[in-house]
Each structure stands twice: as structure tokens, then as C-alpha cells.
Amino acid sequence: MHTSPPPTPPGLKPATEVRIPYEQIEAKPLRSPNFINLVPKNPNLSLFWGNRAVGEKESGLRYDQLIAMGFVPAKPEDVLSNLGQPCPPSICRDGRVMYGDLILLKIPRVDYVGALKWNEQNARNRIRKPGVTLEGGRSEHQKDDARRQPIDALASLPKKVSAYVPPLAEVDALTKDNT
């Protein structure tokens, strides 16, 4: 039995199979689409991917902690893809947005940004040098380039221990080249 190839639709030319030379092929990655870069429809909400099952026996403790902090599971209708399209159905389950063991959570933006600011201020306070304070007005402790100039708050207290700083001549004698 002899079969003929299917007819070519009008306006289309049959494809000719010509091998493209290696040198003419452009190097490019095969990238998976980014399904987890979602944005909230409401600009006053912040999104956060949280673990819903962590550790041994997939404990839900972390998820419970996030809920107690004020996060709420985001619904597919709350978010859009970064291209402005609806949430991809492949990550929608049970009315929530999940990607593996991650769940998309939402929180009011003022609460989330406020917590980030508090964390930053707390971190800055922890790295201040002990015994160094800034006293007086702002202009007294800044150079022309607006950097703060600390003063030693312990300078007036008597020192019990001080570091030994050898005289320069002794340092030169001990570190000279012996060749």
C-alpha cells in the first residue's frame, strides 16, 4: 500500500531539512520559566515564600510560627506573574499557592517593611563599639563629608591595663632584614 504525504496547507512551504552549521548556532541557555516570581495585585501587600513542612516528619512548626507573626496564605486570585498574567495553575493547590514545600504567604506591607526596618535598626545597635558614644550636636561630630566622629567615653577613667607599644627603634631592630 502506497501512502502520500499529507497535503501542505495553503500559504505554507514544505520545510526543507538543511543542517545548520555549528559555527552559525548561537550559544543560549535553556531556561525554565520562573513561576515563583509573583507579585501581589494589591500594592499594599508583601509576599513571602515560607516553608510549610520542615524537618523530621515534615513538622508544620515553621508554618505555624509564620501564621502567628501575621502572615496569611495567599490565594491564586491575590497574585499575578511578573508578566501580569494570572497565577500559573501548576502551583495552585487547595486554593493556595504552593511550590514544593514552600507556600506563598501575604502580609500587609506596612507590617512587613516595619519588621525589616526594626531588624536593621536592631542590627545597627548591636554593632556599635562599646565605650564609644556620640555626644553633643550633630555638627560637632561630623566631618565635612558627613561621616560621624565618635569620642572615647572611657578616656576620663583610669586604665588598669594598657597595651605595650614598643618604641619604633626596637621594632626596626627586630624586623630588619638579616641577609
C-alpha positions in Angstrom: 0.0 0.0 0.0 1.4 3.4 -1.0 0.5 6.5 1.1 1.2 10.0 0.0 2.4 12.7 2.4 -0.4 14.9 3.9 -1.2 18.0 1.8 0.6 21.2 2.7 -1.8 23.9 3.9 -2.1 26.9 1.5 0.4 29.6 2.2 3.0 27.3 3.8 6.0 26.0 2.1 7.2 22.5 2.9 10.1 22.5 5.4 13.4 21.7 3.8 15.7 19.8 6.2 19.1 21.5 5.9 21.6 21.1 8.7 22.6 24.4 10.2 26.4 24.6 10.5 27.7 24.5 14.1 29.5 27.9 13.7 26.2 29.6 12.9 24.4 28.4 16.1 24.2 31.0 18.8 25.0 29.9 22.4 22.0 30.4 24.6 20.7 28.7 27.8 17.6 26.6 28.0 15.9 28.3 30.9 12.9 27.1 32.9 10.2 29.6 33.3 10.2 31.4 36.6 6.8 30.5 38.2 7.7 31.7 41.7 8.4 35.4 40.9 4.9 36.5 41.7 3.6 40.0 42.5 0.6 41.0 44.6 -2.4 42.5 42.9 -2.7 44.8 45.9 0.4 47.0 46.2 -0.2 47.3 49.9 0.6 43.6 50.5 4.0 41.9 50.7 4.6 38.3 49.6 6.8 35.8 51.3 7.6 32.2 50.5 7.6 30.2 53.7 8.3 26.6 54.5 5.2 24.7 55.2 6.9 21.4 56.1 10.3 21.3 57.6 12.5 18.7 59.3 11.7 15.3 60.6 8.2 14.0 59.8 7.6 17.3 57.9 6.8 19.4 61.0 4.5 22.3 60.4 6.1 24.3 63.2 7.6 27.0 60.9 4.3 27.5 59.1 2.6 27.9 62.5 5.2 30.5 63.5 4.7 32.5 60.3 0.9 32.4 60.8 1.4 33.7 64.4 3.6 36.5 63.1 0.7 37.8 60.9 1.2 36.0 57.6 -1.8 34.6 55.8 -1.8 32.1 52.9 -2.1 33.9 49.6 -4.8 32.7 47.2 -4.1 32.4 43.5 -6.5 35.3 42.8 -4.3 37.6 45.1 -1.3 37.4 42.8 -0.1 37.8 39.2 3.0 36.6 37.4 5.8 39.1 36.9 4.4 39.4 33.3 1.0 40.4 34.6 -0.7 37.1 33.9 -2.8 35.1 36.4 -1.0 32.7 38.8 0.1 29.5 36.9 -2.3 26.7 37.7 0.6 24.3 38.2 1.4 25.9 41.6 -2.2 26.3 42.7 -3.4 23.6 45.2 -6.3 23.6 47.6 -6.9 27.3 47.0 -3.4 28.2 47.9 -0.1 28.8 46.0 2.5 26.1 46.8 5.8 25.3 45.2 7.3 22.1 46.6 7.5 22.5 50.3 7.0 26.3 50.1 3.8 28.1 50.5 3.1 31.7 49.4 2.1 33.9 52.2 0.9 37.5 52.3 1.1 40.2 54.9 0.3 43.9 55.0 3.3 45.8 53.5 3.4 48.3 56.5 3.9 45.3 58.9 6.5 43.6 56.8 8.6 46.6 55.9 8.2 47.8 59.5 9.7 44.5 60.7 12.5 44.8 58.2 13.3 48.3 59.4 13.2 47.2 63.1 15.6 44.3 62.3 18.0 46.8 60.6 17.9 49.2 63.5 18.4 46.4 65.9 21.4 45.1 63.9 23.0 48.6 63.8 22.6 49.0 67.5 24.4 45.6 68.1 27.5 46.6 66.1 28.2 49.9 67.9 31.6 49.9 69.6 31.3 49.6 73.4 32.6 52.7 75.2 32.1 55.0 72.2 29.3 57.5 72.3 28.3 60.5 70.3 27.7 63.5 72.5 26.7 67.0 71.6 25.1 68.2 68.4 25.2 66.7 65.0 27.6 69.2 63.5 30.2 68.7 66.3 30.7 65.1 65.4 30.7 65.2 61.6 33.4 66.0 59.1 32.6 67.9 56.0 31.9 64.6 54.2 29.1 63.9 56.8 30.8 61.0 58.5 30.2 60.7 62.2 33.2 61.3 64.5 33.0 59.3 67.8 34.6 60.3 71.0 36.0 57.9 73.6 33.6 57.9 76.5 36.1 56.0 78.7 39.0 58.4 78.2 38.5 60.1 81.6 38.5 56.8 83.5 41.9 55.5 84.9 43.2 52.5 82.9 44.3 49.4 84.8 45.7 47.6 81.8 47.3 49.1 78.8 48.8 47.5 75.7 52.6 47.5 75.3 53.7 49.5 72.3 57.4 49.1 71.7 59.5 52.1 70.6 60.0 52.4 66.8 63.8 51.8 67.1 63.1 48.4 68.8 60.6 47.4 66.1 63.1 48.3 63.4 65.8 46.3 65.1 63.7 43.2 65.5 62.2 43.3 62.0 65.3 44.3 59.9 66.5 42.1 57.1 69.3 39.8 58.2 70.6 38.9 54.8 
